[in-house]
């Protein structure tokens, strides 16, 4: 393989890696937001369940 072919291959590989890394970047904020929403909903449900239990104990 000539020096030009090696350089061209390295350039394409670098561009491919950069494009692959750029395509992966948006996943993390989306996953973070989804995880935050799920955890907030889980806490809300847990607090509602606890409030219902406490109301049942207090009023019965």
C-alpha positions as CSV (number, residue, x, y, z in Angstrom):
1,X,0.0,0.0,0.0
2,X,1.4,3.4,-1.0
3,X,1.9,6.2,1.4
4,X,-1.0,8.1,-0.3
5,X,-3.3,5.1,0.3
6,X,-2.3,4.9,3.9
7,X,-2.9,8.6,4.4
8,X,-6.3,8.4,2.6
9,X,-7.3,5.3,4.7
10,X,-6.3,7.1,7.9
11,X,-8.3,10.2,6.9
12,X,-11.4,8.3,6.1
13,X,-11.1,6.2,9.3
14,X,-10.8,9.5,11.3
15,X,-13.8,11.0,9.6
16,X,-15.8,7.8,10.2
17,X,-14.8,7.7,13.9
18,X,-15.7,11.4,14.2
19,X,-19.1,10.8,12.5
20,X,-19.8,7.8,14.7
21,X,-18.9,9.7,17.9
22,X,-21.1,12.7,16.8
23,X,-24.0,10.4,16.1
24,X,-23.7,8.9,19.6
25,X,-23.7,12.3,21.5
26,X,-27.4,13.0,21.4
27,X,-28.3,9.7,23.1
28,X,-26.9,10.7,26.5
29,X,-29.1,13.8,27.1
30,X,-32.1,11.9,25.9
31,X,-31.4,9.0,28.2
32,X,-30.7,11.4,31.1
33,X,-34.0,13.2,30.6
34,X,-35.9,9.9,30.3
35,X,-34.2,8.6,33.5
36,X,-35.1,11.8,35.3
37,X,-38.7,11.7,34.2
38,X,-39.1,8.0,35.2
39,X,-37.5,8.7,38.6
40,X,-39.7,11.7,39.3
41,X,-42.8,9.7,38.3
42,X,-41.7,6.9,40.6
43,X,-41.2,9.3,43.5
44,X,-44.6,10.8,42.9
45,X,-46.3,7.4,42.8
46,X,-44.5,6.4,46.0
47,X,-45.5,9.6,47.8
48,X,-49.1,9.2,46.6
49,X,-49.1,5.6,47.9
50,X,-47.7,6.7,51.2
51,X,-50.2,9.6,51.5
52,X,-53.1,7.2,50.8
53,X,-51.8,4.8,53.5
54,X,-51.4,7.6,56.0
55,X,-54.9,9.0,55.2
56,X,-56.4,5.5,55.6
57,X,-54.7,5.1,59.0
58,X,-55.7,8.6,60.2
59,X,-59.4,8.5,59.1
60,X,-60.2,4.8,59.9
